[in-house]
């Protein structure tokens, strides 16, 4: 497993420590991560896994390379941004599936303000575009879910579609992610649960 983890993916990285059977190699750039996972899959014949903290644009070339040769690759991307390129005309060459976990907040910043600054929120509520309409404007399929039942339905539909699909999951606004490192502390002082 290869990664370049920004703060949005730190909970995933910390969770990996609970699974000593998994190897994790930190890299310096998101593109390199996807290419390394592709190379690992080619050399080993096993699934290549890439974990990157920024949006989809830095993973496109590696995904396309793996897809062109039917290389098994799983790319986990954190921090989707309204400014990321969610779809481009070149993407219709492969069946990319994009999942947006949409809570309407800058999640980690909001969580810090809740836990360490007595819930004094400042500039964390965000307005995102209508991702479903945005996907459709670019010729992709867009679906949204507000419940577990809807989520299961749109995931099944996405996996049976051969083209690009964007899934917008509306989640609880104040759901927290653990572990989290308190301000001014080191990683070994992370808070693991509420």
ChimeraX attribute file (.defattr): number of C-alpha atoms within 10 A of each C-alpha:
attribute: neighborCount
match mode: 1-to-1
recipient: residues
	/A:1	19
	/A:2	24
	/A:3	28
	/A:4	22
	/A:5	22
	/A:6	15
	/A:7	15
	/A:8	20
	/A:9	19
	/A:10	19
	/A:11	16
	/A:12	17
	/A:13	19
	/A:14	16
	/A:15	12
	/A:16	15
	/A:17	12
	/A:18	9
	/A:19	9
	/A:20	8
	/A:21	8
	/A:22	9
	/A:23	10
	/A:24	16
	/A:25	11
	/A:26	14
	/A:27	15
	/A:28	10
	/A:29	14
	/A:30	26
	/A:31	20
	/A:32	18
	/A:33	26
	/A:34	32
	/A:35	20
	/A:36	21
	/A:37	28
	/A:38	26
	/A:39	17
	/A:40	20
	/A:41	18
	/A:42	18
	/A:43	10
	/A:44	9
	/A:45	11
	/A:46	14
	/A:47	16
	/A:48	24
	/A:49	21
	/A:50	27
	/A:51	26
	/A:52	27
	/A:53	21
	/A:54	22
	/A:55	20
	/A:56	22
	/A:57	14
	/A:58	20
	/A:59	22
	/A:60	15
	/A:61	13
	/A:62	23
	/A:63	23
	/A:64	18
	/A:65	14
	/A:66	20
	/A:67	17
	/A:68	11
	/A:69	9
	/A:70	10
	/A:71	21
	/A:72	18
	/A:73	22
	/A:74	16
	/A:75	19
	/A:76	20
	/A:77	23
	/A:78	22
	/A:79	19
	/A:80	19
	/A:81	15
	/A:82	14
	/A:83	9
	/A:84	13
	/A:85	12
	/A:86	21
	/A:87	22
	/A:88	13
	/A:89	9
	/A:90	9
	/A:91	15
	/A:92	15
	/A:93	13
	/A:94	14
	/A:95	17
	/A:96	22
	/A:97	18
	/A:98	20
	/A:99	18
	/A:100	18
	/A:101	15
	/A:102	19
	/A:103	18
	/A:104	16
	/A:105	17
	/A:106	17
	/A:107	21
	/A:108	16
	/A:109	14
	/A:110	23
	/A:111	21
	/A:112	19
	/A:113	16
	/A:114	15
	/A:115	14
	/A:116	12
	/A:117	11
	/A:118	9
	/A:119	12
	/A:120	11
	/A:121	14
	/A:122	9
	/A:123	9
	/A:124	15
	/A:125	14
	/A:126	11
	/A:127	10
	/A:128	13
	/A:129	11
	/A:130	12
	/A:131	19
	/A:132	17
	/A:133	15
	/A:134	17
	/A:135	21
	/A:136	15
	/A:137	12
	/A:138	14
	/A:139	16
	/A:140	22
	/A:141	19
	/A:142	23
	/A:143	22
	/A:144	20
	/A:145	17
	/A:146	12
	/A:147	12
	/A:148	11
	/A:149	9
	/A:150	14
	/A:151	18
	/A:152	12
	/A:153	13
	/A:154	21
	/A:155	18
	/A:156	11
	/A:157	12
	/A:158	22
	/A:159	13
	/A:160	10
	/A:161	13
	/A:162	13
	/A:163	17
	/A:164	23
	/A:165	28
	/A:166	26
	/A:167	23
	/A:168	21
	/A:169	20
	/A:170	16
	/A:171	16
	/A:172	12
	/A:173	14
	/A:174	13
	/A:175	10
	/A:176	17
	/A:177	16
	/A:178	17
	/A:179	19
	/A:180	22
	/A:181	18
	/A:182	14
	/A:183	9
	/A:184	7
	/A:185	9
	/A:186	9
	/A:187	12
	/A:188	7
	/A:189	12
	/A:190	15
	/A:191	12
	/A:192	13
	/A:193	9
	/A:194	9
